[in-house]
């Protein structure tokens, strides 16, 4: 069953989106990366040199992949926020844009079509697409990408509004299903591109789960009271020495498996609402029961609502 039947009852329809709790995935597109492609422009020169050795790309793949599920599978599992990093392929003719995390992923166009197919089948579902890192792209690449976004989603795109106005009811009335966040100045030229500063996603940049949880607490307290959505990135980031020590084990076996239970416990203790958690992202979202936990937390908003009336 997709999330809409489980979760979005009409009782949530008037609650602001910035108060609800959504589940997101980190480097959402990285379930497939191309070992045969050149190393991406998001990587340091030293890595590009090393990657001429074929084994190096195999190792990179173990650290570049942060999800197992395709877009369709993530959507069916309840993911509604997608963290997207994109790049042109230097040296390639044309302006095709690809997802990227160390190595190149699928064409952005193919990913967007997959998301759109899901939305066509579930007209009451809404997704956040956060384009937050761009590599090897000039304005002409951006225009190409923005036109692709417009041609695939069309009238499903929600134009920029005050965050406070966006509720499920608002989206349903307008038949909107997609909010695009675009962290590049050209957003100003398009009514359907929300500025990146409406979707802050502070990053802990640590391998230590205790430091991560402390960071998540602190940044929640700093969350601006009005006017933005907010991403809590419940992810651990490997350092160079982490990768060097655990080359073959990869990200999932080194950092994620061991620490996910503690991260999930932190999530269980959160609440949605004005100063609460809004969007939580994680690596390998299917490894623990994030979706059910997040859905259950939204019920707290209904309890508050009932006690207020």
C-alpha positions as CSV (number, residue, x, y, z in Angstrom):
1,X,0.0,0.0,0.0
2,X,1.4,3.4,-0.8
3,X,1.6,6.0,1.9
4,X,-1.5,8.0,0.9
5,X,-3.9,5.3,2.0
6,X,-2.1,4.7,5.2
7,X,-1.3,8.2,6.2
8,X,-2.9,11.2,4.5
9,X,-6.4,11.1,5.7
10,X,-8.5,14.3,5.3
11,X,-7.8,15.0,9.0
12,X,-4.3,16.2,8.0
13,X,-5.5,18.3,5.1
14,X,-5.5,21.6,6.8
15,X,-2.2,21.2,8.7
16,X,0.8,23.3,7.4
17,X,3.4,21.3,5.5
18,X,6.1,22.9,7.5
19,X,4.5,21.3,10.6
20,X,4.1,17.8,9.3
21,X,6.8,15.2,9.4
22,X,8.0,13.7,6.1
23,X,10.5,11.0,5.4
24,X,13.4,11.8,2.9
25,X,16.4,9.9,1.5
26,X,20.0,11.2,1.4
27,X,21.5,11.2,-2.1
28,X,18.2,9.7,-3.2
29,X,19.4,8.7,-6.7
30,X,22.5,6.8,-5.7
31,X,21.0,3.3,-5.9
32,X,22.7,3.0,-9.3
33,X,26.1,4.5,-10.2
34,X,28.1,3.8,-13.3
35,X,31.5,2.3,-12.6
36,X,32.4,2.7,-16.3
37,X,31.8,6.4,-16.4
38,X,34.6,8.9,-15.5
39,X,34.7,10.0,-11.9
40,X,32.5,13.0,-11.3
41,X,33.5,16.7,-11.1
42,X,32.3,16.6,-7.5
43,X,35.5,14.7,-6.6
44,X,39.0,16.0,-5.8
45,X,41.8,15.8,-8.4
46,X,43.7,13.2,-6.4
47,X,40.6,10.8,-6.5
48,X,40.2,11.4,-10.2
49,X,43.9,10.3,-10.8
50,X,43.5,7.3,-8.5
51,X,40.3,6.2,-10.3
52,X,42.3,5.3,-13.4
53,X,42.9,2.0,-11.5
54,X,39.7,0.0,-12.1
55,X,39.6,-1.4,-8.5
56,X,39.4,2.2,-7.2
57,X,36.0,2.7,-8.9
58,X,34.7,-0.5,-7.4
59,X,35.6,0.8,-4.0
60,X,34.2,4.2,-4.7
61,X,30.9,2.6,-5.6
62,X,30.7,1.0,-2.1
63,X,31.0,4.5,-0.6
64,X,29.0,6.4,-3.2
65,X,25.8,4.3,-3.0
66,X,23.7,5.5,-0.1
67,X,20.3,3.9,-1.1
68,X,19.2,0.4,-2.3
69,X,15.8,1.4,-3.6
70,X,14.8,3.0,-6.9
71,X,12.8,6.2,-6.9
72,X,9.6,4.1,-7.5
73,X,10.4,1.8,-4.6
74,X,11.3,4.7,-2.3
75,X,8.0,6.4,-3.2
76,X,6.1,3.2,-2.5
77,X,8.0,3.0,0.9
78,X,6.8,6.4,2.0
79,X,9.8,8.7,0.9
80,X,8.5,12.1,-0.1
81,X,11.6,14.3,0.0
82,X,14.4,13.7,-2.5
83,X,18.0,15.0,-2.1
84,X,19.3,15.6,-5.6
85,X,22.8,16.4,-6.8
86,X,23.3,16.8,-10.5
87,X,26.1,17.3,-13.1
88,X,26.8,17.5,-16.8
89,X,29.3,15.0,-18.1
90,X,32.4,17.1,-19.1
91,X,33.4,16.3,-22.7
92,X,30.0,15.0,-23.7
93,X,28.3,16.7,-26.6
94,X,24.9,18.2,-25.7
95,X,23.6,19.4,-22.3
96,X,22.3,16.1,-20.8
97,X,22.3,16.2,-17.0
98,X,23.0,13.2,-14.7
99,X,22.6,12.5,-11.0
100,X,26.0,12.4,-9.3
101,X,27.7,11.2,-6.1
102,X,31.3,10.4,-6.8
103,X,30.3,8.5,-9.8
104,X,27.6,9.3,-12.4
105,X,24.1,8.0,-11.9
106,X,21.1,7.8,-14.2
107,X,20.0,10.7,-16.4
108,X,17.9,13.2,-14.4
109,X,15.2,13.0,-17.1
110,X,14.7,9.3,-16.5
111,X,14.5,9.8,-12.8
112,X,11.9,12.6,-13.1
113,X,9.8,10.5,-15.5
114,X,9.8,7.7,-12.9
115,X,8.6,10.0,-10.2
116,X,6.0,11.5,-12.5
117,X,4.6,8.1,-13.3
118,X,4.0,7.5,-9.6
119,X,2.3,10.9,-9.2
120,X,0.0,10.1,-12.1
121,X,-1.1,6.9,-10.4
122,X,-1.5,8.7,-7.0
123,X,-3.0,12.1,-7.7
124,X,-3.2,13.1,-4.1
125,X,0.5,12.5,-3.3
126,X,3.0,15.3,-3.0
127,X,6.8,15.3,-3.3
128,X,9.6,17.7,-2.5
129,X,12.5,17.6,-5.0
130,X,15.6,19.5,-3.6
131,X,18.2,20.3,-6.3
132,X,20.9,21.4,-3.9
133,X,24.3,20.6,-5.6
134,X,25.3,21.4,-9.2
135,X,28.6,20.4,-10.9
136,X,30.1,21.4,-14.3
137,X,27.0,23.3,-15.2
138,X,26.7,26.8,-16.8
139,X,23.5,28.7,-17.3
140,X,22.7,26.9,-20.5
141,X,22.8,23.6,-18.6
142,X,20.5,25.0,-16.0
143,X,18.0,26.2,-18.6
144,X,18.1,22.7,-20.2
145,X,17.4,21.1,-16.8
146,X,14.7,23.6,-15.8
147,X,12.9,23.0,-19.1
148,X,13.1,19.3,-18.5
149,X,11.5,19.7,-15.0
150,X,8.7,21.9,-16.5
151,X,8.0,19.5,-19.4
152,X,7.8,16.4,-17.2
153,X,5.6,17.8,-14.4
154,X,3.7,20.6,-16.1
155,X,0.7,21.8,-14.0
156,X,1.7,19.6,-11.1
157,X,4.4,22.1,-10.2
158,X,3.5,24.3,-7.2
159,X,4.5,27.9,-7.6
160,X,6.4,29.7,-4.8
161,X,4.1,30.7,-2.0
162,X,4.5,31.7,1.6
163,X,5.5,28.4,3.3
164,X,2.6,29.0,5.8
165,X,0.0,28.6,3.0
166,X,1.0,25.2,1.8
167,X,-1.3,22.5,3.2
168,X,-2.5,19.3,1.7
169,X,-5.9,21.0,1.0
170,X,-4.2,23.8,-0.9
171,X,-2.2,21.4,-3.0
172,X,-5.3,19.3,-3.8
173,X,-7.4,22.3,-4.7
174,X,-4.7,23.5,-7.1
175,X,-3.9,20.0,-8.3
176,X,-0.3,20.5,-7.5
177,X,2.0,17.6,-6.5
178,X,5.6,18.8,-6.8
179,X,7.6,21.4,-4.9
180,X,11.0,22.1,-6.6
181,X,13.8,23.7,-4.5
182,X,16.6,25.1,-6.7
183,X,19.8,26.2,-5.1
184,X,21.0,28.4,-7.9
185,X,20.2,32.1,-8.8
186,X,18.2,31.3,-11.9
187,X,15.3,30.2,-9.6
188,X,14.3,33.9,-9.7
189,X,13.2,33.6,-13.3
190,X,10.6,30.8,-12.7
191,X,7.5,30.9,-10.6
192,X,7.7,27.1,-9.9
193,X,11.3,27.1,-8.5
194,X,11.5,27.7,-4.8
195,X,14.7,29.2,-3.5
196,X,17.1,26.9,-1.8
197,X,16.9,29.0,1.4
198,X,13.3,27.8,1.9
199,X,14.7,24.3,2.5
200,X,17.7,24.5,4.9
201,X,19.4,21.2,5.5
202,X,22.3,21.7,8.0
203,X,24.9,19.0,7.8
204,X,26.7,17.5,10.8
205,X,29.7,16.1,8.9
206,X,30.6,13.6,11.5
207,X,31.2,9.8,11.9
208,X,30.2,10.0,15.6
209,X,26.5,9.2,16.2
210,X,26.5,11.1,19.6
211,X,27.8,14.2,17.9
212,X,25.2,13.8,15.1
213,X,22.3,13.6,17.6
214,X,23.6,16.6,19.5
215,X,23.8,18.5,16.2
216,X,20.3,17.5,15.2
217,X,19.0,18.8,18.5
218,X,20.9,22.1,18.3
219,X,19.8,22.8,14.7
220,X,16.2,22.1,15.5
221,X,16.3,24.7,18.3
222,X,17.7,27.2,15.8
223,X,15.0,26.4,13.2
224,X,13.5,29.7,12.2
225,X,10.0,29.8,13.6
226,X,8.3,30.8,10.4
227,X,8.9,30.8,6.8
228,X,10.9,27.7,5.9
229,X,10.8,23.9,5.7
230,X,13.6,22.2,7.5
231,X,15.6,19.0,6.8
232,X,17.2,17.0,9.7
233,X,20.0,15.0,8.0
234,X,20.2,11.9,10.2
235,X,23.3,10.7,8.4
236,X,26.9,10.0,9.3
237,X,29.7,11.1,6.9
238,X,32.8,9.0,6.4
239,X,36.1,10.8,6.6
240,X,39.1,9.8,4.3
241,X,40.6,7.7,7.1
242,X,37.2,5.9,7.7
243,X,37.2,4.9,4.0
244,X,40.9,3.9,4.2
245,X,40.4,1.7,7.2
246,X,37.2,0.0,5.8
247,X,37.8,0.2,2.1
248,X,36.0,-3.0,1.2
249,X,33.2,-2.9,3.7
250,X,31.7,0.2,2.3
251,X,29.4,2.8,3.8
252,X,26.5,0.6,4.7
253,X,28.5,-2.0,6.7
254,X,30.9,0.5,8.3
255,X,28.7,3.4,9.5
256,X,25.0,2.8,8.7
257,X,24.0,-0.6,10.0
258,X,25.7,-0.1,13.4
259,X,24.2,3.4,14.1
260,X,20.7,3.3,12.6
261,X,19.1,1.9,15.7
262,X,20.3,4.9,17.8
263,X,19.2,7.3,15.1
264,X,15.8,5.7,15.0
265,X,15.5,6.0,18.7
266,X,16.2,9.7,18.4
267,X,13.5,10.0,15.7
268,X,11.0,8.2,18.0
269,X,11.5,10.9,20.6
270,X,10.7,13.8,18.2
271,X,7.5,15.6,17.6
272,X,6.2,17.5,14.6
273,X,4.8,21.0,14.8
274,X,6.0,24.6,14.9
275,X,9.5,23.9,16.4
276,X,9.5,20.2,15.7
277,X,11.0,18.0,13.1
278,X,9.8,18.5,9.5
279,X,11.8,16.3,7.1
280,X,14.2,13.5,8.2
281,X,16.6,12.1,5.7
282,X,18.6,8.9,6.1
283,X,20.9,6.5,4.2
284,X,19.4,3.1,3.2
285,X,16.0,4.1,4.3
286,X,14.6,0.6,4.2
287,X,17.0,-0.9,6.8
288,X,14.8,0.1,9.7
289,X,11.2,1.0,10.0
290,X,11.5,4.7,9.4
291,X,8.2,5.0,7.6
292,X,6.0,3.6,10.3
293,X,7.8,5.7,12.9
294,X,7.3,8.9,11.0
295,X,3.7,8.2,10.3
296,X,3.0,7.5,14.0
297,X,4.6,10.8,15.0
298,X,2.3,12.8,12.8
299,X,-0.6,11.4,14.9
300,X,0.7,13.6,17.7
301,X,-0.5,16.6,15.7
302,X,-4.0,15.2,15.6
303,X,-4.0,14.6,19.4
304,X,-2.9,18.2,19.9
305,X,-5.6,19.4,17.6
306,X,-8.3,17.4,19.5
307,X,-7.1,18.7,22.9
308,X,-7.2,22.2,21.5
309,X,-10.8,21.9,20.4
